Amino acid sequence: MSKLIDDYLFRMYCRLSPFYIRSFSSTKHGSIYNYHTSFFLLDNHPHKYFKSNLPREEKICFLLLIFVTFYYATSGFDLIHYSDTIEFLVGDFNLITEVKYGSLRRIYSSFVMFALITIGFTIYQSFNTEISKAFRTFIMYSYEYETNNKILDKFVADEIEFSRSTVILFDYLRQRFDPKFVEFKSSFNKFYCLARLVHFEVNCLGHLIKLDKFIQTKPLWQVIGRVFGFQITCISIDFLLTFIYCPIMIGYYVIMLGFRVINIFHTDFVNSLKNLRINRISKKNHTTMLNKMKEKHILHSYLMYIRLHLFVEQIEPYYSRLIFMAIIIAFVINQFVWSCIENVRSDQYLLRALFYYYLLLNYSNLLILTYWISKLNTKLNSFGYFLQKTIWYTNSISDSCFKLHLLFIYERMVSKNKWGMKLGPFTVLTRVVFAKMIIFYIRFVMLTNKLFK
């Protein structure tokens, strides 16, 4: 039964993709996950406004987004005076809210303009993955996970640019436990099918709002024109939402995977310390107290943990920029949304539902994502204790080569400066920084509420 529902949702997604001008094809991309993550592997050309190999349909969506943003920016601030006919044909949201003039009109227009510009820019930045070779390698690894057991050999044979450390780390994790790539990709596909279906239903309801009134008061050709004009806005909104979901979902998966990996390393290090303590207490000679096999196992665990450090450091330039932009967007847009909700009539249920849905997305990403990142950074910085204890137990019984290996690991892992996922280019997102950010946001809300009144 579940498989039948999944197949039905997937067919719906395939049929609705051309309706929203998407280049998705089940024969070309295979799955929705492969389609959305394929944009992360496009070559970057900073001197061009569009990536040269971006599909034609997505370029059209970007152009429609620019058109809608330009309209709301010029109309809301009276930079260009549009006639009533043009506003109707474009499908202006203010015709639904019945706000055509005054400060409230400017608030609506400012909200739409700021949301479209900032989220559209964030989406474009999310395609720029060449700053993080580890993240690109992670995406390519997920493609080969189900069919290839020798992914490293394939990348070398195909002369693909990749992060060798990332592949070795995930090969090691693959031997220790199931990373649940398959389950994640399946959940990813289901979520996008449901999201597309919800967007389509809201889209249809948006067309029906006051349609009977428009049919009675407007010529038929204008009503038909408004359907196409309003659909342009719906396509732009769907484009923004569906493409912003992808890096967020992958980010959540990587964080949850990071917690599982840290727990495994924690268990390994605790067991190693127990064995070292037992051997140190026993009065045996050095060769039997710490043999080569134990040394090799201890070093291998620490080196894999260092590779986890490297993976986090290498995806940090990509995600820290997106996190910083997402927080700024959430701070500002939430205030616009609350101001709009206060001024929307109580009988406009659909509009209120859309605003609350937007608030739910912003608040959940602002609180949940940043909190889990701060918690992950705290756990990553807490393993200095195990390394110090390992050095204490092995210092008197190990050879110089083993001590030298631990010295290099110690120099990297033990530092007064916190490290991990950053909040933009400024500071590592620890729990203290998370608490300060929430306090700043509360103060920001209080000040902006006075500004909008």
N, C-alpha and C positions, 0 to 999 in steps of 0.2 A: 504493500500500500504506500509506504513511504517513497519507494522508487518511482511509482506512478505519479505521485505528487511532484517529485523533483523533476521528472521528465516534462510534466505539464508546465511547470514554472519556467523551465529552460526554453521550451518552445515559445512561451509567451514573451520571454526576454528576446529571443531571436526575432520575433515578428515586430516587436516594439522598437528594436534598435534602429531600423530605417526611419521610423516615425520621429525619432529624436536625433536624426542625422548622425548616426554612429557607424563606424567602419567595421564593427564586429561581424565576424563570419564564423559559424561553427566549423566549417571545413578548413578554414585558414588558421584560426586560433585554437580550436579544440575546446577550450574552456574559457569561462569569463575571467578566471585568475590569470591565465596566459595573456589574454587580451589587454587587461589593465596594466599588468606588470611589463608588458612589451614596451610601453612608453618610457619606462625607466632605463631601457637598454639602448635608446636612440642616441646617436652621436650628437654632441652638443656643438653648436656654432654660435658663440656669444655675439658675433657682429651682425647676426641676422635676427629679425623680429620673430620669425618662425623657424623652427627646425626644418631643414630642407627635406627630411624624410618623414615628417609628420603627415599622417594620412589626410587626404583632401577633406574628408568629412569633419575631422576635428579642427582643421583650419577654418572651415566655414563656421563652426561653433564659436571659435574665438572671435571671428569677425562679427557675428551676430551679438556676441557679448559686448563688444566695443560699441556697436550701434545702440544697444539698449542703454548702456552706461552713458553715452553721449546725450541721448534723449532726456534721461532723467536729470542729468547734470545741468543741461541748458534750460529745461522747462521749470524745474523746481526753484531755480534762482533767477528766473525771468531774464535769462541771457538771450533767449530767443522766444518770441511770442508765437506759439502754435495756435492755429485755429481749432475750434471745437471738432471739426471734421477730422483733422489730422490726429488729434488726441484720441478720438474714438477709433480710428483705423489702426493706430499703433497699439491699442489695447491698454491704455494708461490705467494703472492700478487705482489712481485717484478717482476714476469714474465709479469704481466699485465701492470705495470708501466714502464717496460723495464729499471729498475735500478738494476744492479746486483753487482756493486762494488762502493767503494768510500764513502764519508761522507753522501751523500744523502741516500744510502742504510742503513747506521747506524741510520740515523734519522727516516726512515720508521720503521725499526725494533725496535728502542727504543720506538717509539710512540705505536706500536702494543703491545709490551711487557708491557709497563707501564699501558696502558689502560686495558688490560686483567687482570693483577695482581690486580690493585687497585679496579676496578669495581667488579671483582670476589670476592675480600675480603669484599667489602662493602655489596654485596648481602649476603654473609655468615653471616656478622654481623647483617643484617636486620632480619635474622631468630632468632636471639638471643633476644627474647622479654621477657624473664623471669626477666630481670632487671626492667621491667615496668609492674606491675600488672594492672595498669589502662588501658594501651594500649591493653593488652590481654582481659580485661573485655569489652572494647569498641568493639573489634572484635566479641566476643561472643554475646554481646548485639545486634549487627547488624544482627546476624543469627536469633535471636528470635524475632526481632522487628515486623515482619509481622504476626506472628502466635500466639504470647504469650503476654497477657496483664499483667501478673504477673511474670515478669522475675526474680525478686528478690527471690520469693518463689521457683521458679524452681531451681535456683542456690543453694539455701540452701538445698533443698530436694535431689539434685543430688550430694551434697558435693563437688561442684566445687570450686576451689580456685579462688577467684575473689575480686575485690575492691568494697566494699559495698558503699563507698562514690560515686563512679562513677555511679553505678546503680541508686542510689537515685537522683543524679543530672540529669541523662537523663530521669528518670521517671517524674521528675518535668518539664523538658523542653518539654517532650512529651505532658504534659497537657497544656502548654502555647502556643505551636506552633508546626507545622509539621517540624521535622528535615530533611525531604526529604531523608531518608535512601533509600527508594524504587527508587526514581529518580536517586540518586547517583549510586546505584548498577547497574541500567539499563545503565547509561552513561558509567560506568566502563566496562561493558560487550561489549558495542558497540565499545568503544575505542580499546579494545584488539582485537576484530574481525577485525577492520580496520587495526590496526598495524600489525597483523599477515598476512593479505592479502598484505600489502605494503612490508613487509619483504620477502614474497614469490616471489613477482614480481621482487624485486631487486636481490634476490637470483638467479632467472632464468636468468636475464640480465647478472649477473656476470659470469654464466656458458657460456653464448654466446659470451663474449668478446674474440676476437681472436680465436674462436673455429675453423673457417675455415682455419686459418693459422696452427693451431695445427694438424688438420686432414691431411693437406698436408705434414707436416714435421715430424710427429711423428707416430709410430706404433699404430694400433688400440687399443691394450691392454693398452698402456700407456695413451691414451686419455680417455678410460673407467676408468682407475685407477685414473686419475686426477679428474674426476667427483666426485668420492667418497672422495678423499682427500680434494678437495675444499669444499665439502659439510660439512666436519668436521669443517672447519673454519666458515662456514655459521651457523651451529648449535650452535657453541660457541658464535657467535655474537648475534644471536637471543636469546639465553639463557640470555646473559648479559642484553640486552635491555628490554626484556619482564619482567624480575624479578626486574629490577630497577624502572620500571614504577609504580609498585604497591605501595611501601611506599611513593613515590612522590605524587600520586593521593590521597591517604588517607590523607597525610599531608595537601594538599590544601583543602580538604573537611573539615578537623578539623579546619583549620584557618578560612575559611569562616563561619563555624558554630559558631566559637568563636566570630566573629564580630556580628553575629545576636544575640547571647546570651547577649553580652555586651550592645547592643542597647536596649534590653528588660529591663535589670537591670537599665540602665540609665533612661529609662522612669519611671520605678517603683520608683526609688529614687527621681526623680524630683517631681513626684506626692505626695510622702510621705512628702517631705519637704514643699510643698505648704500647705498640710493639717495641718502639725505641726505648720507652721507659722500662719495660720488662727486661730488655737486653742490657740496659745500662745498670740496672740493679743487680743483675746476675754477674758474678765474678768470673767471667770467661775471658779468654784472650781476645784481642782485637779482631782477628780474622773470623772468629765464630760469632762475635757480638754484632757485627754489621757486615754481612757478606755483600758481594757485588750485586746479587739479585735484588736485595732490599734497597741498595743505593740507586739502582736503575729504576726501580718502581717509584721511589720518592722523587727523584729528579723528573721522571716522566710526568708525574702528577703536577708538579710545580710548573713545568714548562707548558703543559696544556692550560694551566691557569693563566700563565703569561699570555698565551695566545688568545684567551678570552679577554684579557686586558687590551690586547692589540685590536681585537674585533670591535670592542666598544669604542676605542679611540678612533678607529678608522670610519665608523659609521657616524661618529659624533659631528663632523663638519656638515653632513647632510641633514641630520635630524635636528641639530641644535638650532639651525637657521629656521626650519619649519616650526619648531616649538615656539621660538621667540615671536615669529609673525602670528602664529595662532593665538598666543596669549594677548598680544596687542589688539588683534581683531576682536577677540572675545570681550575684552575690556570695553571697547568703544561700541561695538554693535549691540551688546546687551543693553546699554543705556538707551540707545535708539529704540530698541524693541520695547522696553518697558514704557518709554514715553508714548509709543504708538498704541500699546495696549490700553493705557489710561485714557486715550482719546477715541478709541474705537467704540462704536455703539454696542450695547449689550446684546442686540439681536443679530449681530454679524458673527455667527458662530464659526464659519469656515475660516474667516480672517483671523479670529482669535486662535483657532486651532493651529494655523500655520505659524503664527508668532510664538506660541508656546512650544511647538515642535522645534523651532529654531533655537529658542532658549535652552531646551533640553539638550540639544546637540552641543551648544557652546559650553554650558555649565559642566556637562559630563566630561568633555574633553579637557576643560580647564582644570577641574579638580582631580578626576580619576587618573588621567594620563600623567600629569605633573607629579601627583603623589606617588604613583608607582615608580616613576623614574627616580625620584628622590630616595625612595626605599631601596631600589636596586643599587644606586650609587653608594648608599650607606653599607650595604652588604659587601659590595666589591672592595670597599676600603677597610674592611674589618678582618682581613686574613693575615695581617702582620703578626698577630699573636702566634699563629701556628708556625710561621716561618722562624720567629725568634726561638720558640721552643724546640723546633727541629735543629737549629744551630746549636742550642745549648746541649741537647742530648748527643749530638754527633761530633761535636768539636774535638773531643779527646779520643775518639775511636775511629775516625774516618781518615782517608788519605788526602793528600794535597789537592789532587784533581777534583775530588768531590767537594772539598771546601771552596775551591775556586768557582765551581758551578753555582754553589749556594750564594757565594759572594755577589755574583752578577745578578742573581734573582733577588737577593736582599736589597741591592742598590736600587732596583726598579720598583719593588713592591712597597718598601718602607719609606715614606716621605711625609713631611709635615703638610705639604700642599695636597688638598683633596683633589681627586680627579674622577672623571666619569662623564656622563652626558651633561653638556653645558646648557645654560639658558642663554642662547645666542652666543656671542663671542665674549661674554662678560664673566660669568662665574659658574662653577659646578652646581647643579641643581640638587642640593642636599635638603634634608628635612628642615634645617634652619632657614635656608633660602625659601623653601616652600611656604613656611609659616610667615615670613616677611612679605612674600608675594600676596598672600591672602589678606594680610593686614593692609597692605597698600591698596588692594582692590576694594576693600570695604571703605576706606577713606575716599577712594576715587568715586565710588557709588554715591556717597553722601554729598560730595562736592558737585557732581554732575546733576544730581537731583535738584539741587538749588538752582543750577544753571538753566535747566529745562523748564522750570516753573515760571 
